[in-house]
Amino acid sequence: MTPLMENEARRFIALVDEFYERHVKLVVSAAAPVI
């Protein structure tokens, strides 16, 4: 992973964590299979 991708991944995880803490339901779709 490039440094930019690592930063984006951390920010996405922080966003998901914030949604969880605020009891917000999140629906995610992926263009590729999730491993």
DAWOQUI-V873144 format. One record per residue. PHI is phi in whole degrees, 0 to 359 (* if undefined). NEAR is the number of other ideal C-beta (glycine too) atoms within 10 Angstrom. Layout:
phi | near
PHI | NEAR
PHI | NEAR
This chain:
phi | near
* | 8
283 | 7
304 | 7
295 | 8
294 | 9
297 | 10
297 | 11
296 | 12
296 | 11
298 | 10
293 | 10
295 | 11
299 | 10
297 | 10
296 | 12
298 | 13
298 | 10
295 | 10
301 | 12
301 | 11
295 | 8
264 | 7
59 | 6
265 | 10
279 | 6
237 | 8
248 | 4
238 | 7
236 | 4
235 | 6
283 | 4
236 | 5
300 | 5
273 | 5
277 | 3
